Amino acid sequence: MPITPMLEERITKRSGHPGLARHRREHADLRFHVEALQARAAQCEVTMTIEVDEFLIYWLKRHTISSDLRTAAYPVSLQSRPYINTSERCANGR
């Protein structure tokens, strides 16, 4: 199953990660930029292919390295902390 921004956000929310709002803003920012690029493509701008490639490669690398890896590590770091009562966390829906 592919990891989509919606799935990422559900996983982030379920883990109780404190960066959920920021992560959602990053995804919204991506959607905004892609929609702007689509509007420019509809105007038949010649440089779109290179610009889209550069933007998406930059965004995906930055997002994956800065946000996704930190988010993915969060549930693991919670489980490795001995002072967290897992049953309380599960009872609270996290």
LUMTOR-470785 format. One record per atom (N, C-alpha, C, CB): residue number from 1; x, y, z; atom name; residue in three letters. Coordinates in steps of 0.2 Angstrom, whole numbers. Last residue first. Glycine has a CB too. Layout:
# residues N
   n  east north    up atom res
 NUM     X     Y     Z   CA ALA
...
# end
This chain:
# residues 94
   n  east north    up atom res
  94   -20    33   111    N ARG
  94   -14    34   107   CA ARG
  94   -10    28   107    C ARG
  94    -9    40   110   CB ARG
  93   -31    33   118    N GLY
  93   -32    32   111   CA GLY
  93   -26    34   107    C GLY
  93   -37    37   109   CB GLY
  92   -29    31   132    N ASN
  92   -31    38   129   CA ASN
  92   -31    38   122    C ASN
  92   -25    43   132   CB ASN
  91   -25    18   133    N ALA
  91   -32    20   135   CA ALA
  91   -34    27   133    C ALA
  91   -32    20   143   CB ALA
  90   -12    19   128    N CYS
  90   -17    16   124   CA CYS
  90   -24    17   126    C CYS
  90   -16     8   125   CB CYS
  89    -7    26   139    N ARG
  89    -6    29   132   CA ARG
  89   -12    26   128    C ARG
  89     1    28   129   CB ARG
  88    -9    17   149    N GLU
  88   -12    23   150   CA GLU
  88   -12    27   143    C GLU
  88    -8    28   155   CB GLU
  87    -1     6   145    N SER
  87    -8     5   145   CA SER
  87   -12    12   146    C SER
  87    -9     1   152   CB SER
  86    12    12   145    N THR
  86     9    10   139   CA THR
  86     2     9   139    C THR
  86    12     4   136   CB THR
  85    19    24   153    N ASN
  85    15    19   155   CA ASN
  85    11    17   148    C ASN
  85    10    21   161   CB ASN
  84    36    28   152    N ILE
  84    29    29   149   CA ILE
  84    25    23   151    C ILE
  84    29    31   142   CB ILE
  83    48    25   156    N TYR
  83    44    29   161   CA TYR
  83    37    30   158    C TYR
  83    47    35   163   CB TYR
  82    56    20   146    N PRO
  82    53    15   152   CA PRO
  82    48    19   156    C PRO
  82    59    13   156   CB PRO
  81    55    22   129    N ARG
  81    55    26   136   CA ARG
  81    52    22   141    C ARG
  81    52    33   135   CB ARG
  80    52    15   118    N SER
  80    58    14   121   CA SER
  80    59    18   127    C SER
  80    64    16   116   CB SER
  79    40    20   113    N GLN
  79    40    13   116   CA GLN
  79    46    12   120    C GLN
  79    39     8   110   CB GLN
  78    44    33   109    N LEU
  78    39    32   114   CA LEU
  78    39    25   118    C LEU
  78    32    34   112   CB LEU
  77    52    29    98    N SER
  77    55    33   104   CA SER
  77    50    32   110    C SER
  77    57    40   102   CB SER
  76    42    24    89    N VAL
  76    47    20    92   CA VAL
  76    50    23    98    C VAL
  76    52    19    86   CB VAL
  75    34    36    87    N PRO
  75    31    30    90   CA PRO
  75    36    25    93    C PRO
  75    26    26    86   CB PRO
  74    45    44    80    N TYR
  74    42    46    86   CA TYR
  74    38    40    90    C TYR
  74    36    51    85   CB TYR
  73    50    40    68    N ALA
  73    54    38    74   CA ALA
  73    50    40    80    C ALA
  73    60    42    74   CB ALA
  72    41    46    59    N ALA
  72    42    39    59   CA ALA
  72    45    37    65    C ALA
  72    45    36    53   CB ALA
  71    44    60    61    N THR
  71    38    57    63   CA THR
  71    38    50    63    C THR
  71    33    59    57   CB THR
  70    57    60    56    N ARG
  70    56    62    63   CA ARG
  70    49    59    65    C ARG
  70    56    70    64   CB ARG
  69    55    57    43    N LEU
  69    59    52    47   CA LEU
  69    58    54    54    C LEU
  69    67    53    45   CB LEU
  68    46    67    38    N ASP
  68    44    60    38   CA ASP
  68    48    56    43    C ASP
  68    44    57    31   CB ASP
  67    54    80    40    N SER
  67    48    78    43   CA SER
  67    46    71    44    C SER
  67    42    81    40   CB SER
  66    67    79    34    N SER
  66    65    83    40   CA SER
  66    59    81    43    C SER
  66    65    91    38   CB SER
  65    67    70    23    N ILE
  65    72    70    28   CA ILE
  65    70    74    34    C ILE
  65    78    73    25   CB ILE
  64    54    72    17    N THR
  64    56    66    19   CA THR
  64    61    66    24    C THR
  64    58    61    13   CB THR
  63    56    86    14    N HIS
  63    50    84    18   CA HIS
  63    52    77    21    C HIS
  63    44    83    14   CB HIS
  62    67    86     5    N ARG
  62    67    90    11   CA ARG
  62    62    87    16    C ARG
  62    65    98    10   CB ARG
  61    63    78    -5    N LYS
  61    69    76    -1   CA LYS
  61    69    80     5    C LYS
  61    75    78    -5   CB LYS
  60    51    84   -10    N LEU
  60    51    77    -7   CA LEU
  60    57    76    -3    C LEU
  60    50    72   -13   CB LEU
  59    56    97   -14    N TRP
  59    51    96    -9   CA TRP
  59    51    89    -5    C TRP
  59    44    98   -11   CB TRP
  58    66    93   -24    N TYR
  58    68    97   -18   CA TYR
  58    63    96   -12    C TYR
  58    68   105   -20   CB TYR
  57    57    86   -33    N ILE
  57    63    83   -30   CA ILE
  57    65    87   -24    C ILE
  57    69    83   -35   CB ILE
  56    48    97   -36    N LEU
  56    46    91   -33   CA LEU
  56    51    87   -30    C LEU
  56    42    86   -38   CB LEU
  55    56   107   -42    N PHE
  55    52   108   -36   CA PHE
  55    50   102   -32    C PHE
  55    46   112   -38   CB PHE
  54    62   100   -53    N GLU
  54    66   103   -48   CA GLU
  54    62   104   -41    C GLU
  54    69   109   -50   CB GLU
  53    50    96   -60    N ASP
  53    55    91   -58   CA ASP
  53    59    94   -52    C ASP
  53    59    89   -63   CB ASP
  52    45   109   -63    N VAL
  52    41   104   -59   CA VAL
  52    46    99   -56    C VAL
  52    35   101   -63   CB VAL
  51    55   115   -71    N GLU
  51    53   118   -64   CA GLU
  51    49   113   -60    C GLU
  51    49   124   -66   CB GLU
  50    55   106   -82    N ILE
  50    61   107   -77   CA ILE
  50    59   110   -71    C ILE
  50    67   111   -81   CB ILE
  49    42   108   -86    N THR
  49    45   102   -85   CA THR
  49    50   102   -80    C THR
  49    47    98   -91   CB THR
  48    40   123   -89    N MET
  48    37   119   -83   CA MET
  48    40   112   -82    C MET
  48    29   118   -85   CB MET
  47    44   131   -98    N THR
  47    49   129   -93   CA THR
  47    46   124   -88    C THR
  47    53   135   -90   CB THR
  46    33   135  -106    N VAL
  46    38   130  -109   CA VAL
  46    43   127  -103    C VAL
  46    42   134  -114   CB VAL
  45    16   136  -102    N GLU
  45    23   138  -101   CA GLU
  45    28   133  -102    C GLU
  45    24   141   -93   CB GLU
  44     2   134  -104    N CYS
  44     7   132  -109   CA CYS
  44    14   135  -108    C CYS
  44     5   133  -116   CB CYS
  43    -7   137   -95    N GLN
  43    -5   142   -99   CA GLN
  43     0   141  -104    C GLN
  43    -3   148   -95   CB GLN
  42    -7   125   -88    N ALA
  42   -13   126   -92   CA ALA
  42   -12   132   -97    C ALA
  42   -19   127   -88   CB ALA
  41     4   127   -80    N ALA
  41     5   122   -86   CA ALA
  41    -1   123   -90    C ALA
  41     5   115   -83   CB ALA
  40    -1   136   -71    N ARG
  40     4   138   -75   CA ARG
  40     5   134   -81    C ARG
  40    11   139   -72   CB ARG
  39    -9   127   -64    N ALA
  39   -12   133   -67   CA ALA
  39    -7   136   -72    C ALA
  39   -14   138   -62   CB ALA
  38     0   118   -59    N GLN
  38    -5   116   -64   CA GLN
  38    -8   122   -68    C GLN
  38   -10   112   -60   CB GLN
  37     7   127   -50    N LEU
  37    11   124   -56   CA LEU
  37     6   121   -61    C LEU
  37    15   118   -54   CB LEU
  36    -3   128   -41    N ALA
  36    -1   134   -44   CA ALA
  36     3   132   -51    C ALA
  36     4   138   -40   CB ALA
  35    -5   115   -36    N GLU
  35   -10   118   -40   CA GLU
  35    -8   125   -44    C GLU
  35   -16   120   -35   CB GLU
  34     8   114   -30    N VAL
  34     6   110   -36   CA VAL
  34     0   113   -40    C VAL
  34     5   102   -34   CB VAL
  33     7   123   -20    N HIS
  33    12   124   -25   CA HIS
  33    10   120   -31    C HIS
  33    19   123   -22   CB HIS
  32    -4   117   -13    N PHE
  32    -4   124   -15   CA PHE
  32     0   125   -21    C PHE
  32    -3   129    -9   CB PHE
  31     2   105    -9    N ARG
  31    -4   105   -13   CA ARG
  31    -5   112   -16    C ARG
  31   -11   103    -9   CB ARG
  30    12   110    -1    N LEU
  30    14   106    -7   CA LEU
  30     8   106   -12    C LEU
  30    15    98    -5   CB LEU
  29     5   115    10    N ASP
  29     9   119     6   CA ASP
  29    11   116    -1    C ASP
  29    16   121    10   CB ASP
  28    -1   104    15    N ALA
  28    -6   109    12   CA ALA
  28    -1   114     7    C ALA
  28    -9   113    17   CB ALA
  27    10    98    20    N HIS
  27     6    94    15   CA HIS
  27     2    99    11    C HIS
  27     2    89    17   CB HIS
  26    13   107    30    N GLU
  26    18   106    24   CA GLU
  26    15   102    18    C GLU
  26    24   101    27   CB GLU
  25     2   106    38    N ARG
  25     4   113    34   CA ARG
  25     8   111    29    C ARG
  25     6   118    39   CB ARG
  24     4    94    43    N ARG
  24    -2    95    39   CA ARG
  24    -1   101    35    C ARG
  24    -8    96    43   CB ARG
  23    15    96    51    N HIS
  23    16    91    45   CA HIS
  23    10    92    40    C HIS
  23    15    84    48   CB HIS
  22    10   105    60    N ARG
  22    15   107    56   CA ARG
  22    16   103    50    C ARG
  22    22   108    59   CB ARG
  21     1    97    67    N ALA
  21    -1   103    63   CA ALA
  21     4   105    58    C ALA
  21    -3   108    69   CB ALA
  20    10    86    72    N LEU
  20     5    85    67   CA LEU
  20     2    91    63    C LEU
  20    -1    82    71   CB LEU
  19    20    86    81    N GLY
  19    21    90    75   CA GLY
  19    16    89    70    C GLY
  19    28    88    72   CB GLY
  18    18    77    92    N PRO
  18    16    84    93   CA PRO
  18    17    89    87    C PRO
  18    21    87    98   CB PRO
  17    10    62    89    N HIS
  17    16    66    88   CA HIS
  17    14    74    88    C HIS
  17    18    65    81   CB HIS
  16     1    52    91    N GLY
  16     1    58    96   CA GLY
  16     7    62    95    C GLY
  16     1    55   103   CB GLY
  15    -1    42    83    N SER
  15     5    41    87   CA SER
  15     5    47    92    C SER
  15    11    42    83   CB SER
  14   -12    47    75    N ARG
  14   -13    41    80   CA ARG
  14    -7    40    85    C ARG
  14   -13    34    76   CB ARG
  13    -6    57    68    N LYS
  13   -11    58    73   CA LYS
  13   -12    53    78    C LYS
  13   -18    60    70   CB LYS
  12     2    49    60    N THR
  12     5    55    64   CA THR
  12     0    56    70    C THR
  12     7    61    60   CB THR
  11    -7    42    53    N ILE
  11    -2    38    57   CA ILE
  11     1    43    62    C ILE
  11     4    35    53   CB ILE
  10   -14    52    46    N ARG
  10   -17    48    51   CA ARG
  10   -13    44    56    C ARG
  10   -22    42    47   CB ARG
   9    -4    57    38    N GLU
   9    -7    62    44   CA GLU
   9   -11    57    49    C GLU
   9   -11    67    40   CB GLU
   8    -1    47    30    N GLU
   8     4    49    34   CA GLU
   8     1    53    40    C GLU
   8     9    54    30   CB GLU
   7   -13    46    23    N LEU
   7   -11    40    27   CA LEU
   7    -6    43    32    C LEU
   7    -8    35    23   CB LEU
   6   -12    58    16    N MET
   6   -18    57    21   CA MET
   6   -16    51    26    C MET
   6   -24    55    17   CB MET
   5    -1    57     8    N PRO
   5    -1    62    13   CA PRO
   5    -6    61    19    C PRO
   5    -1    69    10   CB PRO
   4     2    39     7    N THR
   4     0    45     4   CA THR
   4     0    50    10    C THR
   4    -8    44     2   CB THR
   3    11    25     3    N ILE
   3    10    30     9   CA ILE
   3     8    37     5    C ILE
   3    17    31    13   CB ILE
   2     3    11    -5    N PRO
   2     7    17    -5   CA PRO
   2     6    22     1    C PRO
   2     6    21   -12   CB PRO
   1     4    -6     0    N MET
   1     0     0     0   CA MET
   1     4     6     0    C MET
   1    -5     0     6   CB MET
# end
